[in-house]
Amino acid sequence: MAGLRRRRWSWVREPARRVGRGLAGRREACECGVRVSWIIVTCMLGYGSLRLALWLRGQVRFRMLRERLPAWPQPRQRLRDLSAGLDLLLDHNFAGRVALVESRRTIATVLITDPDAPLGCVRDFRYRVAVARAWTAACAWLGRLEDLADDDRIRLERAGYTAWAFRERHASLHRTVRATVRAPALEPFAVVAVEQTASLVAGMVEDLERVERALARGGDDPYR
């Protein structure tokens, strides 16, 4: 009789056991999911805290170092006895120096403030803008130089200036421009490469300063 009763209620107890086991398994899965979620949240909070600390570090360093950013160029005294072509070249020369120095200051600021810079790379979009601005200024000045008349070019060379160094830097900057334009958004650029770009732009500024010094010294104008 007892065996009959056990068999009679087995159809009720067995599904109940299965449901209980299923609920227990779901409870364990939920607990596991909660643990994983807390791990993810902890990692995100840690990453956010690191980014905030690096950002604050950059802001503090910028306040300390902003006086060391490249100085803005000052206009030189107007030179006399220059042809209209060389006079126009000097106007473009100063405008080019202003644009190139602005790019240098932007790149220096990015190297100081970018939170990724201590980690060896730069993601700040201002770096791409600075490279594009430097490229535009370099192309504009080089175009003005190539438009010089032959007698103006000869006088400039006799004054001691040739543009071969500027042309080499121009070609190097072109490679940098292509790399930055083709890179996806938020693509990291190595700090070493960014520093090389800054040195390249600084060399261009010095090259334009040499033009002004050469003409200020005055060369023998063969047509005077």
Buried (B, 14 or more C-beta within 10 A) or exposed (E): EEEEEEEEEEEEEEEEEEEEEEEEEEEEEEEEEEEEEEEEEEEEEEEEEEEEEBEEBBEEBBEEBEEEBBEEBEEBEEEEEBBEBBBBBBEBBBBBBBBBBBBBBBBBBBBBBBBBBEEEBBBBEBBBBBBBBBBBBBBBBBEBBEEBEEBBBBBBEBBEBEBEBBBEBBEBBEEBBEBBEEEEEEEEBEBEBBBEBBEBBBBBBBBBBBBBEBBEEBBEBEEE
